[in-house]
């Protein structure tokens, strides 16, 4: 899987948002907000091919979380990113 290279992560105040800088109009339906952990993952996965297991390993390396929980969370985040077009297989 790979992140959609047309999208970029922006920090606005304390919030993180994914936007399409190539869009001529601002469509709030196409703006995605992320929590700190998801934004951290996005930054570490940009321009790379990755799997949910690799994402889980990153989570375990950075946070105090067991691999089973990290895998569950990574699989769910991958599913959400694929469904919303933030990532592609």
Kinemage of the C-alpha trace (Angstrom):
@kinemage 1
@onewidth
@group {chain A} dominant
@subgroup {mainchain}
@vectorlist {calphas} color= white
{ca unk a 1} P 0.000 0.000 0.000
{ca unk a 2} L 1.121 3.573 -0.581
{ca unk a 3} L -0.235 6.935 0.494
{ca unk a 4} L -1.971 9.025 -2.162
{ca unk a 5} L 0.854 11.275 -3.381
{ca unk a 6} L -1.613 13.994 -4.461
{ca unk a 7} L -2.479 14.653 -0.816
{ca unk a 8} L -0.463 16.442 1.827
{ca unk a 9} L -0.597 16.669 5.587
{ca unk a 10} L -1.062 20.171 6.983
{ca unk a 11} L -0.969 21.231 10.598
{ca unk a 12} L -3.387 24.033 11.401
{ca unk a 13} L -3.014 25.038 15.024
{ca unk a 14} L -3.188 21.793 16.964
{ca unk a 15} L -5.136 19.981 14.252
{ca unk a 16} L -3.774 17.846 11.409
{ca unk a 17} L -5.589 17.735 8.093
{ca unk a 18} L -5.059 15.980 4.788
{ca unk a 19} L -5.757 18.232 1.816
{ca unk a 20} L -5.411 18.155 -1.948
{ca unk a 21} L -3.238 21.156 -2.863
{ca unk a 22} L -4.014 20.688 -6.550
{ca unk a 23} L -7.742 21.316 -6.181
{ca unk a 24} L -9.011 24.628 -7.591
{ca unk a 25} L -11.715 24.843 -4.943
{ca unk a 26} L -11.870 24.168 -1.248
{ca unk a 27} L -14.216 21.255 -0.747
{ca unk a 28} L -14.605 20.573 2.967
{ca unk a 29} L -16.032 17.157 2.082
{ca unk a 30} L -12.540 16.265 0.869
{ca unk a 31} L -10.622 17.422 3.951
{ca unk a 32} L -9.692 14.706 6.432
{ca unk a 33} L -8.653 15.401 10.003
{ca unk a 34} L -6.178 13.171 11.832
{ca unk a 35} L -5.165 12.709 15.420
{ca unk a 36} L -1.525 13.082 16.451
{ca unk a 37} L -0.748 9.376 16.059
{ca unk a 38} L -2.259 9.085 12.578
{ca unk a 39} L -0.420 12.250 11.506
{ca unk a 40} L 2.837 10.846 12.916
{ca unk a 41} L 2.304 7.640 10.935
{ca unk a 42} L 1.497 9.618 7.773
{ca unk a 43} L 4.767 11.530 8.084
{ca unk a 44} L 6.742 8.297 8.520
{ca unk a 45} L 5.029 6.522 5.618
{ca unk a 46} L 5.071 9.267 2.965
{ca unk a 47} L 6.675 8.181 -0.320
{ca unk a 48} L 7.048 4.569 0.871
{ca unk a 49} L 5.361 1.272 0.165
{ca unk a 50} L 4.140 -0.241 3.432
{ca unk a 51} L 1.971 -2.927 4.971
{ca unk a 52} L -0.274 -2.867 8.029
{ca unk a 53} L 2.351 -4.980 9.829
{ca unk a 54} L 5.038 -2.386 9.086
{ca unk a 55} L 2.684 0.294 10.364
{ca unk a 56} L 2.125 -1.751 13.533
{ca unk a 57} L 5.888 -2.080 14.033
{ca unk a 58} L 6.251 1.684 13.818
{ca unk a 59} L 3.553 2.063 16.457
{ca unk a 60} L 5.282 -0.431 18.771
{ca unk a 61} L 8.631 1.303 18.328
{ca unk a 62} L 7.214 4.736 19.152
{ca unk a 63} L 4.468 4.014 21.695
{ca unk a 64} L 3.978 1.668 24.615
{ca unk a 65} L 1.606 -0.680 22.826
{ca unk a 66} L 1.655 -4.443 22.332
{ca unk a 67} L 1.878 -5.878 18.815
{ca unk a 68} L -1.632 -7.356 18.865
{ca unk a 69} L -3.217 -3.991 19.658
{ca unk a 70} L -0.944 -2.196 17.195
{ca unk a 71} L -1.883 -4.652 14.410
{ca unk a 72} L -5.581 -4.223 15.117
{ca unk a 73} L -5.270 -0.425 15.038
{ca unk a 74} L -3.029 -0.462 11.946
{ca unk a 75} L -5.425 -2.740 10.044
{ca unk a 76} L -8.339 -0.446 10.870
{ca unk a 77} L -6.424 2.678 9.862
{ca unk a 78} L -5.346 1.049 6.585
{ca unk a 79} L -8.962 0.098 5.875
{ca unk a 80} L -10.099 3.683 6.510
{ca unk a 81} L -7.316 5.190 4.409
{ca unk a 82} L -8.043 2.829 1.500
{ca unk a 83} L -11.816 3.449 1.636
{ca unk a 84} L -11.371 7.211 1.693
{ca unk a 85} L -8.754 7.280 -1.074
{ca unk a 86} L -5.963 8.469 1.216
{ca unk a 87} L -3.972 5.351 0.307
{ca unk a 88} L -3.872 2.935 -2.609
{ca unk a 89} L -2.875 -0.707 -2.965
